[in-house]
Amino acid sequence: MIADPSRLRRAAEHEAAHAVVADALGMDVGEVRIEPDGTGSCEYRSGGRINDAAVAIAGGLWIANYRWQQWPGQAEIGCEHDMRTLAVCDDFDRREAQHRANEILSQRGDDVLTFAEHLMGVRRADWQQYQRHVDAFRLEIARAIAEHGLDAVRAARRSGVALPGGATASAKRSGISRRYQAFGHAPGGTSTPSEGYADRMAAGGWR
């Protein structure tokens, strides 16, 4: 069975939340995928009981707390693997896991949306390879800010006009984003970097 686009998008964000939380907790992330039927998986190296629980709970937590307007009344209970991971935790462990996951998701929501957008295009992705491309994108944005100033980068992002030397913050038209075109999307979860992206880059980036 082939899932409708909304279900696929929800699966992509669910798996992206797993990956982002695992990465933030220092756990090696491998292949992340979504299937045509709307299921998915995220490979990661165990980081201990509570960290594993934080990763397991992240997908459902993201949908329930941050995307409930997109999918109202569609509670996420997680996959069988998520349930098995959480089954070995007591109430204290679950509360701590939820706290860790929620703290990360509240800070790295753009990362979840960006990677979900990528998954929608490719269906399966190697997290480490993806991160190398994102890091290169961030570096080029940081260089553009250093060379032209934050206000110029903001203006270029809004207008799509290239800055001198080919640098621009518009992901649709920029030299900055060409490295990222293999993925079809630029950081920010849309065709252009999200509002505030340049500000976060100037302050040291997302991570």
Buried (B, 14 or more C-beta within 10 A) or exposed (E): EEBEEEBBBBBBBBBBBBBBBBBBBEBEBBBBBBBEEBBBBBBBEEBEBBBBBBBBBBBBBBBBEBBBEEBEEEEBEBBEEBEEBBEEBEEEBBEBBBEBBBEBBEEBBBBBBBBBBBBBEBBEBBBEEBBEBBEEBBBBBBBBBEEBEBEBBBBBBEEBEBBEEEBBBBBEBBBBBEBBEEBEBBBBBBEBBBEEBBEBBBEEBBB
